[in-house]
């Protein structure tokens, strides 16, 4: 097959760079993403930018409204409370079930993921690129636990409740000490699983999700304060 059309390359690059900017909180919640400005910044035409924004909208990272344009998706405090409240219950239950069902292969994969995340963090925990590398490993860590719970309805419920873009943006907002604590909780989860202790595993998972909830609540409050202090346009 021939090379991908130039437009395809431009759209893919625009998508990757805009997504990275959103996940790294380059733009605050609710910020307008203007096609012309993005096109000039990225050195492409407006068409690949438009395609990239549509793709990001399908993933839940931005919202496109008629006569309004494209905005970075924002989250209300009630949304955060609902999502993380359900995550705490569902993933805590998943950890309880997984504790007696994880096989040696799955435990080995969890161990490997812990090591890989810890190795990455030893480079530069403050570098946004470091967060980018950890995020998919963190997502896989949680996915293994859900799979091990051996409850197809549970996995489906978590997919409905959990907004992956929200989870990724939450992870990007962790302070270095909070990331260190998160990695320690991964290790403690692994210990609980190896000990086949359902109550211990559930307690650690609930604390783990509560920590993410606290981070996102802080970020939403900060965004609200910034919006309130911003000058009103004439």
C-alpha positions, -999 to 999 in steps of 0.1 A, spaced: 0 0 0 11 36 -6 20 61 20 -8 76 41 -22 109 25 -6 141 38 -40 150 53 -40 118 73 -6 126 87 -16 162 96 -48 151 113 -30 124 133 -4 149 144 -30 175 153 -49 149 173 -18 137 192 -6 172 201 -40 186 211 -48 156 232 -14 158 249 -21 195 257 -55 187 272 -42 158 293 -13 180 305 -38 208 314 -24 233 289 -60 246 286 -83 249 316 -117 232 317 -142 251 295 -115 268 275 -123 275 238 -102 256 213 -103 278 181 -95 260 149 -75 289 133 -53 294 163 -46 257 167 -39 254 129 -14 283 131 3 269 162 6 234 147 15 245 113 -14 228 95 -46 238 78 -79 240 96 -93 208 81 -70 183 100 -75 204 132 -113 200 127 -109 163 122 -88 160 153 -113 179 174 -141 157 162 -121 126 172 -114 142 206 -151 149 211 -159 112 204 -134 104 232 -150 128 257 -121 152 260 -138 181 243 -174 193 236 -185 207 203 -217 228 203 -234 246 174 -229 284 175 -205 280 204 -176 260 190 -152 236 207 -144 237 244 -123 215 267 -148 194 286 -153 206 321 -166 188 351 -189 200 378 -184 191 415 -215 169 414 -201 150 384 -169 143 402 -186 132 433 -209 108 414 -182 93 392 -157 87 420 -183 76 444 -194 49 421 -158 40 412 -150 36 449 -179 11 453 -174 -8 420 -136 -10 420 -135 -18 457 -158 -47 451 -137 -57 421 -106 -58 443 -124 -79 469 -134 -105 443 -100 -104 425 -81 -112 457 -91 -148 456 -92 -152 418 -60 -137 405 -38 -164 390 0 -164 390 2 -150 355 -20 -120 364 -1 -114 397 31 -115 376 18 -89 352 7 -66 381 43 -70 396 58 -61 362 35 -30 359 45 -18 393 82 -21 384 77 -3 351 58 26 366 83 29 394 112 29 370 96 56 349 90 78 379 127 76 388 135 97 357 116 129 363 82 129 381 76 165 373 80 160 335 45 158 318 60 132 294 66 110 324 29 112 333 20 103 297 41 71 299 27 60 333 -10 66 324 -16 36 301 3 13 325 -19 25 354 -50 19 332 -38 -17 325 -32 -23 362 -68 -15 370 -80 -34 340 -63 -66 352 -81 -64 386 -115 -59 369 -108 -89 346 -98 -110 376 -131 -102 394 -147 -125 368 -180 -106 367 -189 -94 332 -217 -71 345 -192 -54 369 -168 -47 341 -196 -32 320 -208 -10 348 -173 4 354 -170 12 317 -203 31 318 -193 50 350 -157 57 345 -147 84 320 -112 75 308 -105 111 298 -114 122 333 -92 95 349 -62 105 327 -66 141 334 -69 134 371 -36 114 370 -19 144 352 -29 166 381 -13 146 409 15 163 429 48 143 430 40 131 466 6 120 455 20 99 427 45 83 451 16 74 474 -4 60 444 25 38 435 28 26 471 -9 17 471 -4 -3 439 23 -22 458 0 -28 488 -27 -40 466 -3 -65 451 6 -77 487 -31 -81 496 -37 -101 464 -8 -124 471 -20 -129 506 -55 -136 492 -71 -112 516 -103 -97 502 -110 -72 529 -74 -58 528 -76 -55 490 -109 -37 491 -98 -13 517 -66 -3 498 -85 1 465 -112 23 482 -84 45 496 -67 46 462 -99 58 445 -106 83 473 -72 98 467 -80 104 430 -113 119 440 -96 144 463 -72 154 436 -99 161 411 -121 180 436 -91 202 442 -86 208 405 -122 216 399 -122 241 428 -91 257 415 -106 261 380 -137 276 395 -116 301 415 -96 310 384 -128 316 364 -142 338 391 -111 359 392 -108 362 354 -117 397 340 -151 399 323 -149 406 286 -166 438 273 
